[in-house]
Amino acid sequence: MYPPARHPPGQPFKFTVTESCDRIKEEFQFLQAQYHSLKLECEKLASEKTEMQRHYVMYYEMSYGLNIEMHKQV
């Protein structure tokens, strides 16, 4: 269930300052990469949303114009 302990049971973890700094640096770099990836995905979705809105307006205007023409002919 749990991964095997890397240190004898009952003894506290002994991390050096350098090891702790390295681990923090690795975690920070991982979080930065994750943030960058999510930011790019968000920008992509925002541009897709803008494009969809533009298409919606275009179709709405075409539909409105067609409706006007149909009423003129009736």
C-alpha positions in Angstrom: 0.0 0.0 0.0 2.7 2.4 0.9 6.1 2.6 -0.8 9.0 1.0 1.2 10.6 3.3 3.6 14.0 4.6 2.6 15.1 5.1 6.2 15.0 3.0 9.3 11.6 3.1 11.1 11.4 5.4 14.1 14.2 7.7 12.9 13.4 11.2 11.6 14.2 12.1 8.0 17.6 13.7 7.7 17.8 16.1 4.7 20.7 18.3 4.0 20.1 21.9 3.0 21.4 21.1 -0.4 19.0 18.2 -0.9 16.1 20.2 0.3 17.0 23.1 -2.0 17.3 20.7 -5.0 13.9 19.1 -4.2 12.3 22.5 -4.0 14.0 23.6 -7.2 12.7 20.4 -9.0 9.2 20.9 -7.7 9.3 24.6 -8.7 10.5 23.7 -12.3 7.7 21.1 -12.6 5.1 23.6 -11.5 6.5 26.2 -13.9 6.3 23.7 -16.8 2.7 22.8 -15.8 1.7 26.4 -15.5 3.2 27.2 -18.9 1.4 24.2 -20.5 -2.0 25.3 -18.9 -1.4 28.9 -20.0 -0.9 27.8 -23.6 -4.0 25.6 -23.5 -6.0 28.5 -22.0 -4.8 30.9 -24.8 -5.7 28.3 -27.4 -9.2 27.9 -26.0 -9.7 31.6 -25.8 -8.8 32.0 -29.5 -11.1 29.1 -30.3 -13.9 30.8 -28.4 -13.3 34.1 -30.2 -13.4 32.3 -33.5 -16.7 30.5 -32.6 -18.2 33.8 -31.5 -17.2 35.3 -34.9 -18.8 32.4 -36.7 -22.0 32.7 -34.6 -22.3 36.4 -35.4 -21.7 35.7 -39.1 -24.4 33.0 -39.2 -26.8 35.1 -37.2 -26.4 38.0 -39.7 -26.9 35.7 -42.6 -30.0 34.2 -41.0 -31.4 37.7 -40.2 -30.8 38.8 -43.8 -32.5 35.7 -45.2 -35.4 36.3 -42.9 -35.8 39.9 -44.1 -35.7 38.8 -47.7 -38.3 36.1 -47.1 -40.6 38.7 -45.5 -40.1 41.1 -48.4 -41.2 38.4 -50.9 -44.3 37.5 -48.9 
